[in-house]
């Protein structure tokens, strides 16, 4: 699904903090491909309430 994690107009400081964190070499070295997270959380997200 298409979404905006933190709309800048609503959360400018959090958006700036997220972008700063993503720019850190340690973040870039440990982040996984998005499909890993999607696959991992799909079990929880697809559970019936």
Buried (B, 14 or more C-beta within 10 A) or exposed (E): EEEEEBEEEEBEEEBEEEEEEEEEEEEEEEEEEEEEEEEEEEEEEEEEE
